[in-house]
Amino acid sequence: MNQRMSERAVADGLFPSFRMFDVETSGTTIRLRTGGSGPPLLLLHGYPQTHVLWHKVAPRLAERFTVVAADLRGYGDSGKPETTADHAPYSKRAMALDMAEVMTALGHETFFLAGHDRGARVSHRLALDHAGRVRKLAVLDIAPTREMYRGTTDLFARLYWHWFFLITPAPFPERMIGADPDAYWLKKCGSGSAGLSAFAPEALAEYLRCFRDPATIHASCEDYRAAATIDIAHDDADGDRKLDCPLLVLWGKNGVIERCFDALALWRERASDVRGHALPGGHYLAEECPDLVAEELERFFG
């Protein structure tokens, strides 16, 4: 076994036949599950969740792909490195490097990539910084970060209030959330069109277990602080550069992206080969309509 990897015992049935590992990267430790056979496919989750987000989709995808579902740094059971004044340890560049190193450790030089929410933002940077490695990219329910901030309207700010709350200086949001992390998580994730009905009880229990950790709360705030600062600086430094790999954009017909942004138009400013459409759900597509998500990813990556 690769010396950078250690296998962990699996205590749940969320990903049948998958194995769980911790992988040491140059910056932290990443927890992941992997299973299946075929071309490698990396799946990245969003806020405030973990790789468990993919539990309804990954077993089906594993029939055709070698699936890797990983916790981003700062989330789940991955490491939570110390931050800096410029939030660089939680930049999407740092998170993307983690995942490039994870796939190297697993023996996957090139791979397909799908990300939801924050994981899709990491995926965007991964496909830019490690362009030769990402064969195709799918993003779920996001438009590009820089363009979303620049296009902020009153409606968007009200619907995505957490974007503006979490970037306030530490430790204000950390203390507010830490006073009752369960209530915050349930309010944040239960306010969409599907409420909490999309979340399987065992998945919900796992999300709450991880989010109760004060280090996770702080790291996830740092993720958003980085998004509003250093990540935009990295985007601006790219100039007119666009993604070269084919890009699939999926978003929820009942969600904020549909109401506030022209997702395809914005992604065509950042990528050369773009296609996609809305699915009949809200923000948490992989849990609200997992069969449709699996079909879309099978078709696109297949």
N, C-alpha and C positions, 0 to 999 in steps of 0.2 A: 504493500500500500504506500502511496505517496506520503512522505514524512510530514507534509503540510496538512494532511487530512487525518481526522480521527472519527471513527464511526460511533454514533450514539444509539442508545436503545430507543425504540419507538413505543410510546405508551398509549397510542390511540389508533383508531381505524380509519382516519380521515383520508389517507392515501394508501390504499391496499397495494401490497407488494413493493412499495417504495422503501428505499433505505435512507437513513438520515446521517448527515455528516456535519462536522465543523471543519472549515477550511481556513487556514492562516493566510492572510494576505499581507502585503507590505504595510498596511495601515490598521488592520483590525482582524477580527475573527468573524466569519460568515457562517451562519447556520443554514442548511439547505436539505431538501429531500430530492432524490432522483430515482427514476424508474422508467421502464419501457425499453424500447429498442427502435433503431432507425436514426435519421438525422437529428442532431441535438437541437433542442428548443429550450431557451431560457425564459422563464416567467417571473416577472417582478410585480410586486404588490404596491398598494397605495396607502394613504393615511386614513385612519390611525390603525392599520391592520398589520398582518404578517403574511407570510407565504401561504397560510391556510386559506386566504382568499380564493385560491385556485382549486380547492378540494373537490368541487363539483365538475371541474373541467379537466384537470390533469389526468385522472385515470383513463378517460376516453382518449385523450391525446397520446397517452403512453402506448396505445395500440399501434401507433404509426411513427412516433418520435421517441427519442431518448429525452425525457422531460427533466428539467432542473428547475425547481421552485425554491427561491432563496429569500431569506430575510435581508432587507437593506440594512446597512450599518445604522445603528441607532434604534432599530425596531426589532421586535420579537426577541429571539435569543441570540441575535448577532451582537457583536461588540459595540460599545458606546464610547468611542475615544473622546478625550478631552478636546474642547473647542478652543478657538482663538478669536481675537478681536474682529478679524475679517470673515469669520465663519467658514474658512476654507476647508476644515475637516468634514463639513457637511455640505460642501458644494456638490453639485451633480457630477463634476469632474472626478472628485475623490470617490464618490459612490460608484461611478462607472468603472473606474480603475479596479475597485474591489471585484466587480463582476467579471471583468476581463481576466483577472488573475484567477478567479474561481474556475472559469471555463478552461483555462490553461491547465490548472491542477487536475481537472477531471479528464483531460486529454482531448478537449474539443477546441480545435484551432479556429474553425469557422462554425457559425451557428445561426439559427433563426432566433428572433427576439420578440417578445410581446410584453408590454407593460401597461399597468392600469394606474391612473392618477399619478402619485409621486414616482412610482416605478416607471411610468411612461416618460416622465421628465428625465429620469436617470437613463432610460433607454435612448432617448433622443441624443443626449450627450455621449453615450457609449457608441452610438452609430457614427457620430462625428469624429470622436477622438480615436476610435479603433475601427475605422471605416472598412478596412479590408477583411475584418472578421465577421461583420454582421451581414448575412446574406439577404435577409428581408426583415422588415420591422413592422409590427402592428402596435398601435397606441389606442387605448380605450378611454374614452370620455375626457379628453383634454384637447385644448389648442395650445400652441407654443406659449411658454411661460411669459417671455418678454412681451409678446403681443397681447396677452391677456391683461397684464398690468397696464400696458399703454392704452388699452381699450376699455378701461374701467368706467362703468356707468353707475348711476345710483342703484339700479336694479341689481347689477352684478355684485356691488359692494354689500348690499343687503343679503343676497342669497349666499355669497361666499364670505360672510363676516369673519370666519376663522382665519382667512388669509391675512387680514389686517390686525386681528387680535394677536395671533401667534408671533408676528414680527416685532411686537413691542419689546423694549429692552428687558432682559432677564433681571430679576427673577419674577417679574409681575405675572405673566401668563402661567409660568410654572407653579406659582403659589396658588393662583386661582383654580387651575385644573387639579392640582394635587390635593386640594381640600376635599374633593369628591370625584375622583377620576372616573368611576363608573357612571355617575350622573352625567358628566361631560361627554363621555364616549356615547352613551345612549342618546343624548340630545343631538350630538353631531351626526351620528349615523342613522338615527331614527327619523330625521326630519325630511328625508327624501320621499319620493312618490310611493315607494313600497313600504315605508316605515321600517320596522325591525323584522318584518315577516320574511325577508330574503335570507336572514342569517340562521343557519342550522344551530340548534342549541349547543352542540359540542364545539362548533366554530366560534360562536359568541363567547363561550366560556374561555376559550384560548385567547381571543382578542383581549378580553378584560384582564386575564391573568398577566399578560405581557404589558398592557398599558398602565397597570397599577404601579409599575416600577418607576420611581422618580427619575431615574436615569433615562428611561424611555421618553417620559414627558419632556425633559430638558432637551434631549437629542432631537426629538421631533420638532420642537420649537426652533432649534438651530437649523434644521432642514428648511423651514420656511424663511428664516432670516437670511440664509444663504440664497434662497430663490429670489429674494427681492433685492439682492445686492451683488454678490460676487458672481452668481450665475448669469445675471444680465450683463455684467462686464465681460464674461467669457463669450456670451452670445454676440455682443457688440464687436469683440475682437475678431470674430469669424468673418466680419464684413458681409459680402454677398455670397459666401460659400453656402451651398445647399447639400442636403443629404443625397448621396448617390444611389443608395439601395432603394428598391421598391418599398413604398409605405402604404399600409392599410390603416385608415382612420375610422373607428367605430365610436359612436356616442349614443347616449340615451335620448330617445324621443321625448321623454318626460323630464329631462334634466336641465341643468343650468346652461350647458354648452349649447343646446338647441335654442334656448330662449335668448341668449346673449351674444353669440358669436357665429360667424360663418366659418366653421371648422375647416372645411376643405380649402376655402380661399386663403385662410391664414397659413395652413400647412403648405400650400403651393408657393408661399413666399420663402419657405424654409427647406423644401424638398423638390426634387425634379420629377419624380414619378409617384403620383398620389392618386389614390382611389379610396372610396369609402361611403358610408351612409349611416343613418340612425337605425338603432334597434329598438324594439318596443319594450323599453324599460327606463330606469332612472340611472343614477350614477354607478351603482354596484352591479354592472352588467354580468360579470362572471358568476354572480350568485343569484341575480334576478332572472336571467335567461341563459343559463349555462349551455343548453343544447345549441342554441343559436350561435353563441360565442364559439363553441367548439367547432361547429360547422364552418363558420367564417374562417377560423384559423386553419382548419384542415384544408379548405379550398385554397387559401392564399399561400400557405407554406407547402402544400402538397405538390 
